[in-house]
Amino acid sequence: MTLELLAMAIAVATLDQGSKAIVTARLAEGQSSFGRLGVGVRHSLNRRPYGASGRAGVAVSWVVTVLGALVLASMVPAFQGHGAQISFGAALGGATGNAFDRLARQGVVDFIDLRVWPVFNVADAGIVAGVIGILWSLV
């Protein structure tokens, strides 16, 4: 694991958890605040464990989290190059932030509301940006 991958993963996970801590401290679940540009902050706890529900959902959540971590760890050597390492770090940091939420809060805190897209968080943005960067580096 390279230093840039690790640094990006830590940065995304830290920014994600810090922003979630601010949102949960200032807004009650379901409460929202919108700015002039239409971008808002809406405190939402996504309790759906990867599409499953009930006790099976909790089991699925744990299994997917553990398997996802193992798959990501096994992929590290495959990504060579500065851009791929940074992109993989962003995706890994995002996955770590959301996994932490699922394990600690039994759901993922989402808060960025663009009104035309489902509410998401910094971890989700890191995952999407990381995957795009990885795909770009493969082309």
Biotite code that builds the C-alpha atoms (Angstrom):
import biotite.structure as struc

atoms = struc.array([
    struc.Atom([0.000, 0.000, 0.000], chain_id="A", res_id=1, res_name="MET", atom_name="CA", element="C"),
    struc.Atom([1.491, 3.312, -1.044], chain_id="A", res_id=2, res_name="THR", atom_name="CA", element="C"),
    struc.Atom([1.661, 6.441, 1.058], chain_id="A", res_id=3, res_name="LEU", atom_name="CA", element="C"),
    struc.Atom([-0.586, 8.387, -1.340], chain_id="A", res_id=4, res_name="GLU", atom_name="CA", element="C"),
    struc.Atom([-3.268, 5.663, -1.240], chain_id="A", res_id=5, res_name="LEU", atom_name="CA", element="C"),
    struc.Atom([-3.185, 5.560, 2.543], chain_id="A", res_id=6, res_name="LEU", atom_name="CA", element="C"),
    struc.Atom([-3.177, 9.355, 2.864], chain_id="A", res_id=7, res_name="ALA", atom_name="CA", element="C"),
    struc.Atom([-6.182, 9.723, 0.540], chain_id="A", res_id=8, res_name="MET", atom_name="CA", element="C"),
    struc.Atom([-8.106, 6.948, 2.316], chain_id="A", res_id=9, res_name="ALA", atom_name="CA", element="C"),
    struc.Atom([-7.493, 8.561, 5.698], chain_id="A", res_id=10, res_name="ILE", atom_name="CA", element="C"),
    struc.Atom([-8.380, 12.029, 4.371], chain_id="A", res_id=11, res_name="ALA", atom_name="CA", element="C"),
    struc.Atom([-11.698, 10.914, 2.829], chain_id="A", res_id=12, res_name="VAL", atom_name="CA", element="C"),
    struc.Atom([-12.708, 8.804, 5.846], chain_id="A", res_id=13, res_name="ALA", atom_name="CA", element="C"),
    struc.Atom([-11.802, 11.622, 8.256], chain_id="A", res_id=14, res_name="THR", atom_name="CA", element="C"),
    struc.Atom([-13.632, 14.292, 6.237], chain_id="A", res_id=15, res_name="LEU", atom_name="CA", element="C"),
    struc.Atom([-16.626, 11.962, 5.948], chain_id="A", res_id=16, res_name="ASP", atom_name="CA", element="C"),
    struc.Atom([-16.842, 11.191, 9.661], chain_id="A", res_id=17, res_name="GLN", atom_name="CA", element="C"),
    struc.Atom([-16.168, 14.816, 10.637], chain_id="A", res_id=18, res_name="GLY", atom_name="CA", element="C"),
    struc.Atom([-18.903, 16.154, 8.368], chain_id="A", res_id=19, res_name="SER", atom_name="CA", element="C"),
    struc.Atom([-21.336, 13.517, 9.654], chain_id="A", res_id=20, res_name="LYS", atom_name="CA", element="C"),
    struc.Atom([-20.513, 14.479, 13.250], chain_id="A", res_id=21, res_name="ALA", atom_name="CA", element="C"),
    struc.Atom([-21.307, 18.135, 12.501], chain_id="A", res_id=22, res_name="ILE", atom_name="CA", element="C"),
    struc.Atom([-24.582, 17.266, 10.769], chain_id="A", res_id=23, res_name="VAL", atom_name="CA", element="C"),
    struc.Atom([-25.760, 14.908, 13.519], chain_id="A", res_id=24, res_name="THR", atom_name="CA", element="C"),
    struc.Atom([-24.859, 17.482, 16.197], chain_id="A", res_id=25, res_name="ALA", atom_name="CA", element="C"),
    struc.Atom([-26.708, 20.355, 14.510], chain_id="A", res_id=26, res_name="ARG", atom_name="CA", element="C"),
    struc.Atom([-29.717, 18.736, 12.832], chain_id="A", res_id=27, res_name="LEU", atom_name="CA", element="C"),
    struc.Atom([-32.209, 16.218, 14.147], chain_id="A", res_id=28, res_name="ALA", atom_name="CA", element="C"),
    struc.Atom([-32.856, 13.230, 11.926], chain_id="A", res_id=29, res_name="GLU", atom_name="CA", element="C"),
    struc.Atom([-35.152, 14.322, 9.101], chain_id="A", res_id=30, res_name="GLY", atom_name="CA", element="C"),
    struc.Atom([-34.430, 18.022, 9.624], chain_id="A", res_id=31, res_name="GLN", atom_name="CA", element="C"),
    struc.Atom([-33.014, 20.017, 6.698], chain_id="A", res_id=32, res_name="SER", atom_name="CA", element="C"),
    struc.Atom([-31.583, 23.397, 5.822], chain_id="A", res_id=33, res_name="SER", atom_name="CA", element="C"),
    struc.Atom([-31.323, 24.771, 2.275], chain_id="A", res_id=34, res_name="PHE", atom_name="CA", element="C"),
    struc.Atom([-29.105, 27.566, 0.982], chain_id="A", res_id=35, res_name="GLY", atom_name="CA", element="C"),
    struc.Atom([-29.760, 30.090, -1.744], chain_id="A", res_id=36, res_name="ARG", atom_name="CA", element="C"),
    struc.Atom([-28.359, 27.900, -4.502], chain_id="A", res_id=37, res_name="LEU", atom_name="CA", element="C"),
    struc.Atom([-30.747, 25.052, -3.767], chain_id="A", res_id=38, res_name="GLY", atom_name="CA", element="C"),
    struc.Atom([-28.088, 22.842, -2.241], chain_id="A", res_id=39, res_name="VAL", atom_name="CA", element="C"),
    struc.Atom([-29.149, 21.675, 1.159], chain_id="A", res_id=40, res_name="GLY", atom_name="CA", element="C"),
    struc.Atom([-28.195, 19.695, 4.186], chain_id="A", res_id=41, res_name="VAL", atom_name="CA", element="C"),
    struc.Atom([-30.710, 17.061, 5.242], chain_id="A", res_id=42, res_name="ARG", atom_name="CA", element="C"),
    struc.Atom([-29.939, 14.710, 8.111], chain_id="A", res_id=43, res_name="HIS", atom_name="CA", element="C"),
    struc.Atom([-31.003, 11.262, 6.966], chain_id="A", res_id=44, res_name="SER", atom_name="CA", element="C"),
    struc.Atom([-30.054, 7.908, 8.487], chain_id="A", res_id=45, res_name="LEU", atom_name="CA", element="C"),
    struc.Atom([-30.163, 5.268, 5.777], chain_id="A", res_id=46, res_name="ASN", atom_name="CA", element="C"),
    struc.Atom([-30.903, 2.086, 7.713], chain_id="A", res_id=47, res_name="ARG", atom_name="CA", element="C"),
    struc.Atom([-31.394, -0.120, 4.663], chain_id="A", res_id=48, res_name="ARG", atom_name="CA", element="C"),
    struc.Atom([-28.565, -2.645, 4.876], chain_id="A", res_id=49, res_name="PRO", atom_name="CA", element="C"),
    struc.Atom([-27.679, -3.120, 1.218], chain_id="A", res_id=50, res_name="TYR", atom_name="CA", element="C"),
    struc.Atom([-31.305, -3.615, 0.196], chain_id="A", res_id=51, res_name="GLY", atom_name="CA", element="C"),
    struc.Atom([-32.085, -6.328, 2.769], chain_id="A", res_id=52, res_name="ALA", atom_name="CA", element="C"),
    struc.Atom([-34.356, -5.911, 5.776], chain_id="A", res_id=53, res_name="SER", atom_name="CA", element="C"),
    struc.Atom([-34.866, -7.244, 9.287], chain_id="A", res_id=54, res_name="GLY", atom_name="CA", element="C"),
    struc.Atom([-32.445, -9.677, 10.915], chain_id="A", res_id=55, res_name="ARG", atom_name="CA", element="C"),
    struc.Atom([-31.347, -10.939, 7.526], chain_id="A", res_id=56, res_name="ALA", atom_name="CA", element="C"),
    struc.Atom([-30.446, -7.360, 6.653], chain_id="A", res_id=57, res_name="GLY", atom_name="CA", element="C"),
    struc.Atom([-28.095, -7.028, 9.621], chain_id="A", res_id=58, res_name="VAL", atom_name="CA", element="C"),
    struc.Atom([-26.370, -10.277, 8.662], chain_id="A", res_id=59, res_name="ALA", atom_name="CA", element="C"),
    struc.Atom([-26.122, -9.170, 5.041], chain_id="A", res_id=60, res_name="VAL", atom_name="CA", element="C"),
    struc.Atom([-24.665, -5.835, 6.165], chain_id="A", res_id=61, res_name="SER", atom_name="CA", element="C"),
    struc.Atom([-21.894, -7.524, 8.168], chain_id="A", res_id=62, res_name="TRP", atom_name="CA", element="C"),
    struc.Atom([-21.136, -10.061, 5.428], chain_id="A", res_id=63, res_name="VAL", atom_name="CA", element="C"),
    struc.Atom([-21.005, -7.418, 2.689], chain_id="A", res_id=64, res_name="VAL", atom_name="CA", element="C"),
    struc.Atom([-18.815, -5.154, 4.828], chain_id="A", res_id=65, res_name="THR", atom_name="CA", element="C"),
    struc.Atom([-16.304, -7.908, 5.606], chain_id="A", res_id=66, res_name="VAL", atom_name="CA", element="C"),
    struc.Atom([-16.267, -9.302, 2.063], chain_id="A", res_id=67, res_name="LEU", atom_name="CA", element="C"),
    struc.Atom([-15.945, -5.814, 0.619], chain_id="A", res_id=68, res_name="GLY", atom_name="CA", element="C"),
    struc.Atom([-12.967, -5.075, 2.851], chain_id="A", res_id=69, res_name="ALA", atom_name="CA", element="C"),
    struc.Atom([-11.275, -8.315, 1.815], chain_id="A", res_id=70, res_name="LEU", atom_name="CA", element="C"),
    struc.Atom([-11.880, -7.672, -1.879], chain_id="A", res_id=71, res_name="VAL", atom_name="CA", element="C"),
    struc.Atom([-10.575, -4.109, -1.622], chain_id="A", res_id=72, res_name="LEU", atom_name="CA", element="C"),
    struc.Atom([-7.475, -5.232, 0.273], chain_id="A", res_id=73, res_name="ALA", atom_name="CA", element="C"),
    struc.Atom([-6.734, -7.886, -2.350], chain_id="A", res_id=74, res_name="SER", atom_name="CA", element="C"),
    struc.Atom([-6.992, -5.301, -5.145], chain_id="A", res_id=75, res_name="MET", atom_name="CA", element="C"),
    struc.Atom([-4.362, -2.890, -3.805], chain_id="A", res_id=76, res_name="VAL", atom_name="CA", element="C"),
    struc.Atom([-1.393, -4.372, -5.706], chain_id="A", res_id=77, res_name="PRO", atom_name="CA", element="C"),
    struc.Atom([-3.304, -4.261, -9.010], chain_id="A", res_id=78, res_name="ALA", atom_name="CA", element="C"),
    struc.Atom([-3.420, -0.467, -9.181], chain_id="A", res_id=79, res_name="PHE", atom_name="CA", element="C"),
    struc.Atom([-0.140, 1.011, -10.323], chain_id="A", res_id=80, res_name="GLN", atom_name="CA", element="C"),
    struc.Atom([0.488, 4.670, -10.959], chain_id="A", res_id=81, res_name="GLY", atom_name="CA", element="C"),
    struc.Atom([-0.051, 7.826, -8.989], chain_id="A", res_id=82, res_name="HIS", atom_name="CA", element="C"),
    struc.Atom([-3.590, 8.557, -10.221], chain_id="A", res_id=83, res_name="GLY", atom_name="CA", element="C"),
    struc.Atom([-4.809, 5.003, -9.687], chain_id="A", res_id=84, res_name="ALA", atom_name="CA", element="C"),
    struc.Atom([-3.412, 4.925, -6.157], chain_id="A", res_id=85, res_name="GLN", atom_name="CA", element="C"),
    struc.Atom([-5.075, 8.225, -5.223], chain_id="A", res_id=86, res_name="ILE", atom_name="CA", element="C"),
    struc.Atom([-8.359, 7.131, -6.813], chain_id="A", res_id=87, res_name="SER", atom_name="CA", element="C"),
    struc.Atom([-8.273, 3.790, -5.040], chain_id="A", res_id=88, res_name="PHE", atom_name="CA", element="C"),
    struc.Atom([-7.528, 5.613, -1.782], chain_id="A", res_id=89, res_name="GLY", atom_name="CA", element="C"),
    struc.Atom([-10.594, 7.840, -2.268], chain_id="A", res_id=90, res_name="ALA", atom_name="CA", element="C"),
    struc.Atom([-12.816, 4.797, -2.884], chain_id="A", res_id=91, res_name="ALA", atom_name="CA", element="C"),
    struc.Atom([-11.294, 2.922, 0.061], chain_id="A", res_id=92, res_name="LEU", atom_name="CA", element="C"),
    struc.Atom([-11.732, 5.929, 2.371], chain_id="A", res_id=93, res_name="GLY", atom_name="CA", element="C"),
    struc.Atom([-15.361, 6.288, 1.321], chain_id="A", res_id=94, res_name="GLY", atom_name="CA", element="C"),
    struc.Atom([-16.052, 2.603, 1.812], chain_id="A", res_id=95, res_name="ALA", atom_name="CA", element="C"),
    struc.Atom([-14.405, 2.776, 5.225], chain_id="A", res_id=96, res_name="THR", atom_name="CA", element="C"),
    struc.Atom([-16.502, 5.785, 6.270], chain_id="A", res_id=97, res_name="GLY", atom_name="CA", element="C"),
    struc.Atom([-19.771, 4.129, 5.279], chain_id="A", res_id=98, res_name="ASN", atom_name="CA", element="C"),
    struc.Atom([-18.750, 0.784, 6.791], chain_id="A", res_id=99, res_name="ALA", atom_name="CA", element="C"),
    struc.Atom([-17.967, 2.539, 10.073], chain_id="A", res_id=100, res_name="PHE", atom_name="CA", element="C"),
    struc.Atom([-21.455, 4.071, 10.039], chain_id="A", res_id=101, res_name="ASP", atom_name="CA", element="C"),
    struc.Atom([-23.123, 0.733, 9.325], chain_id="A", res_id=102, res_name="ARG", atom_name="CA", element="C"),
    struc.Atom([-21.279, -0.937, 12.168], chain_id="A", res_id=103, res_name="LEU", atom_name="CA", element="C"),
    struc.Atom([-21.460, 1.900, 14.716], chain_id="A", res_id=104, res_name="ALA", atom_name="CA", element="C"),
    struc.Atom([-24.813, 3.513, 13.892], chain_id="A", res_id=105, res_name="ARG", atom_name="CA", element="C"),
    struc.Atom([-26.687, 0.625, 12.246], chain_id="A", res_id=106, res_name="GLN", atom_name="CA", element="C"),
    struc.Atom([-27.159, 2.875, 9.220], chain_id="A", res_id=107, res_name="GLY", atom_name="CA", element="C"),
    struc.Atom([-25.359, 5.427, 7.073], chain_id="A", res_id=108, res_name="VAL", atom_name="CA", element="C"),
    struc.Atom([-25.726, 9.162, 7.729], chain_id="A", res_id=109, res_name="VAL", atom_name="CA", element="C"),
    struc.Atom([-26.540, 10.957, 4.462], chain_id="A", res_id=110, res_name="ASP", atom_name="CA", element="C"),
    struc.Atom([-26.830, 14.733, 4.323], chain_id="A", res_id=111, res_name="PHE", atom_name="CA", element="C"),
    struc.Atom([-25.942, 16.354, 0.987], chain_id="A", res_id=112, res_name="ILE", atom_name="CA", element="C"),
    struc.Atom([-29.238, 17.177, -0.731], chain_id="A", res_id=113, res_name="ASP", atom_name="CA", element="C"),
    struc.Atom([-29.157, 18.492, -4.303], chain_id="A", res_id=114, res_name="LEU", atom_name="CA", element="C"),
    struc.Atom([-32.956, 18.087, -4.641], chain_id="A", res_id=115, res_name="ARG", atom_name="CA", element="C"),
    struc.Atom([-32.535, 16.309, -8.001], chain_id="A", res_id=116, res_name="VAL", atom_name="CA", element="C"),
    struc.Atom([-30.507, 13.373, -6.686], chain_id="A", res_id=117, res_name="TRP", atom_name="CA", element="C"),
    struc.Atom([-30.872, 11.076, -3.682], chain_id="A", res_id=118, res_name="PRO", atom_name="CA", element="C"),
    struc.Atom([-29.312, 12.426, -0.480], chain_id="A", res_id=119, res_name="VAL", atom_name="CA", element="C"),
    struc.Atom([-25.679, 11.293, -0.160], chain_id="A", res_id=120, res_name="PHE", atom_name="CA", element="C"),
    struc.Atom([-22.533, 11.940, 1.885], chain_id="A", res_id=121, res_name="ASN", atom_name="CA", element="C"),
    struc.Atom([-18.794, 12.605, 1.528], chain_id="A", res_id=122, res_name="VAL", atom_name="CA", element="C"),
    struc.Atom([-18.035, 8.869, 1.571], chain_id="A", res_id=123, res_name="ALA", atom_name="CA", element="C"),
    struc.Atom([-20.390, 8.275, -1.354], chain_id="A", res_id=124, res_name="ASP", atom_name="CA", element="C"),
    struc.Atom([-18.717, 11.093, -3.294], chain_id="A", res_id=125, res_name="ALA", atom_name="CA", element="C"),
    struc.Atom([-15.290, 9.584, -2.526], chain_id="A", res_id=126, res_name="GLY", atom_name="CA", element="C"),
    struc.Atom([-16.395, 6.173, -3.760], chain_id="A", res_id=127, res_name="ILE", atom_name="CA", element="C"),
    struc.Atom([-17.844, 7.549, -6.996], chain_id="A", res_id=128, res_name="VAL", atom_name="CA", element="C"),
    struc.Atom([-14.852, 9.816, -7.675], chain_id="A", res_id=129, res_name="ALA", atom_name="CA", element="C"),
    struc.Atom([-12.469, 6.973, -6.856], chain_id="A", res_id=130, res_name="GLY", atom_name="CA", element="C"),
    struc.Atom([-14.173, 4.500, -9.176], chain_id="A", res_id=131, res_name="VAL", atom_name="CA", element="C"),
    struc.Atom([-14.232, 7.064, -12.000], chain_id="A", res_id=132, res_name="ILE", atom_name="CA", element="C"),
    struc.Atom([-10.530, 7.763, -11.416], chain_id="A", res_id=133, res_name="GLY", atom_name="CA", element="C"),
    struc.Atom([-9.694, 4.053, -11.387], chain_id="A", res_id=134, res_name="ILE", atom_name="CA", element="C"),
    struc.Atom([-11.598, 3.476, -14.625], chain_id="A", res_id=135, res_name="LEU", atom_name="CA", element="C"),
    struc.Atom([-9.918, 6.501, -16.179], chain_id="A", res_id=136, res_name="TRP", atom_name="CA", element="C"),
    struc.Atom([-6.472, 5.180, -15.221], chain_id="A", res_id=137, res_name="SER", atom_name="CA", element="C"),
    struc.Atom([-7.277, 1.820, -16.829], chain_id="A", res_id=138, res_name="LEU", atom_name="CA", element="C"),
    struc.Atom([-8.157, 3.423, -20.162], chain_id="A", res_id=139, res_name="VAL", atom_name="CA", element="C"),
])
